[in-house]
Structures are given as C-alpha cells and as structure tokens.
Amino acid sequence: MIDHSMVTTNIELNGYTIVKSLGVVRGITVRSRSLLGNIAGGFQTLFGGKISIYVDLCEKTREEAYQQMLQHAADRGANAIICVRYDANEVIDGVNEVLAYGTAVLVEKAA
C-alpha cells in the first residue's frame, strides 16, 4: 500500500523525481443516509452549529474512496500519487457519490 506521505495534491512530490507516470487512478463510493441518521441530523439542525452525524458520514465516505484510490495505484505498481482531487455528486435525493482520483507515479529520491 502507498504511504500517505507519498500522496499529494501538487503536480510533483518534493524531494522525489517522477520516473514513470502510470495513469489515472481512482476510488469511488456511493452512500446513502439512513432513516435514523436523517432523524438525528434533523434534530441537530434545529439547534444549529456543526451537524456531526453528517460530518462523520462524509468523512467515512471520503476515506473509503481514498483507500480505494491507494489500492488502485498500488495495483498498478505505483509508489506515489500526485494531483489528487475529490469530487462529490448527488446521484439521487439522499444518495451521494464520492470520487477520489489522481495520477499514479513511480518516484525515486531526488539526487
């Protein structure tokens, strides 16, 4: 698996030279809110502030997509990922898709 320190949103990885580009890698997940989650979230909105139940759902969803992206890159033989981005869309009401994507690369320590 790729170490988190070898993943960046930049177009390069400081201290390393890109030896080979292995193409776009991605992780995707689709999640829905549960009925109980919607009820709890609804109560939290009545009082204002941070809606922790939705924050937790979003964080778990992003982490799942991120881990899938790391695995996809490792399967291609990469040891780093550059230009990482997230994208999120509502597929239907209450069902969201999160995509993590980037460019898988093979890097070596810069001389």
C-alpha positions as CSV (number, residue, x, y, z in Angstrom):
1,M,0.0,0.0,0.0
2,I,1.2,3.5,-0.7
3,D,2.3,5.6,2.3
4,H,0.1,8.7,3.0
5,S,3.2,10.9,2.8
6,M,3.6,9.9,-0.9
7,V,0.2,11.3,-1.8
8,T,-0.1,15.0,-2.8
9,T,-2.4,17.5,-4.5
10,N,0.7,19.0,-6.1
11,I,2.0,18.3,-9.6
12,E,5.2,17.0,-8.1
13,L,6.4,15.4,-4.9
14,N,9.1,17.4,-3.2
15,G,12.4,15.6,-2.8
16,Y,11.5,13.0,-5.4
17,T,11.8,12.7,-9.2
18,I,9.0,11.1,-11.2
19,V,10.4,8.2,-13.1
20,K,7.2,7.0,-14.7
21,S,3.6,8.0,-14.9
22,L,1.2,5.1,-14.6
23,G,-2.0,6.9,-15.4
24,V,-5.1,8.0,-13.6
25,V,-6.2,6.0,-10.5
26,R,-9.5,6.4,-8.7
27,G,-11.6,5.2,-5.8
28,I,-15.4,5.6,-5.8
29,T,-18.1,5.0,-3.3
30,V,-21.8,5.7,-3.2
31,R,-23.5,6.1,0.2
32,S,-27.0,7.0,1.4
33,R,-28.1,8.5,4.7
34,S,-30.1,6.1,6.9
35,L,-33.5,7.0,8.2
36,L,-32.2,7.2,11.7
37,G,-29.3,9.3,10.5
38,N,-31.7,11.7,8.8
39,I,-33.8,12.0,12.0
40,A,-30.7,12.6,14.2
41,G,-29.4,15.1,11.6
42,G,-32.8,16.8,11.6
43,F,-32.7,17.3,15.3
44,Q,-29.1,18.7,15.1
45,T,-30.2,21.3,12.5
46,L,-32.9,22.6,15.0
47,F,-30.1,23.7,17.3
48,G,-27.7,25.0,14.7
49,G,-24.0,24.5,14.5
50,K,-22.0,21.5,13.4
51,I,-24.1,18.6,12.3
52,S,-21.8,15.8,13.5
53,I,-23.8,12.9,12.1
54,Y,-23.3,14.2,8.6
55,V,-19.7,15.2,9.1
56,D,-19.0,11.6,10.2
57,L,-20.8,10.2,7.2
58,C,-18.9,12.4,4.8
59,E,-15.6,11.6,6.4
60,K,-16.1,7.9,6.2
61,T,-17.2,8.2,2.6
62,R,-14.1,10.2,1.6
63,E,-11.8,7.8,3.5
64,E,-13.3,4.8,1.7
65,A,-12.8,6.4,-1.7
66,Y,-9.3,7.5,-0.7
67,Q,-8.3,4.0,0.4
68,Q,-9.7,2.5,-2.9
69,M,-7.6,5.0,-4.8
70,L,-4.5,4.0,-2.9
71,Q,-5.2,0.3,-3.7
72,H,-5.8,1.1,-7.4
73,A,-2.4,2.8,-7.5
74,A,-0.6,0.1,-5.7
75,D,-2.1,-2.5,-8.1
76,R,-0.5,-0.5,-10.9
77,G,2.9,-0.6,-9.3
78,A,2.9,3.0,-8.2
79,N,4.7,4.2,-5.0
80,A,3.1,7.7,-5.1
81,I,0.1,9.6,-6.3
82,I,0.2,13.2,-7.5
83,C,-2.6,15.7,-8.4
84,V,-5.1,14.2,-6.0
85,R,-8.6,15.6,-6.1
86,Y,-12.1,14.7,-4.7
87,D,-15.4,15.1,-6.4
88,A,-18.8,14.5,-5.0
89,N,-22.3,14.4,-6.6
90,E,-25.8,13.6,-5.5
91,V,-26.9,10.6,-7.6
92,I,-30.5,10.8,-6.3
93,D,-32.0,12.5,-3.3
94,G,-30.1,11.3,-0.3
95,V,-27.6,9.2,-2.2
96,N,-24.1,10.7,-2.8
97,E,-21.2,9.6,-4.8
98,V,-17.6,10.5,-3.8
99,L,-14.7,10.0,-6.1
100,A,-11.0,10.3,-5.2
101,Y,-8.6,10.5,-8.1
102,G,-5.1,11.3,-9.1
103,T,-2.1,10.3,-11.2
104,A,-0.2,7.2,-10.1
105,V,3.5,7.6,-10.5
106,L,6.7,5.8,-9.8
107,V,9.2,8.1,-8.0
108,E,12.8,7.9,-6.8
109,K,14.6,10.1,-4.2
110,A,16.0,13.2,-5.9
111,A,19.8,13.3,-6.0
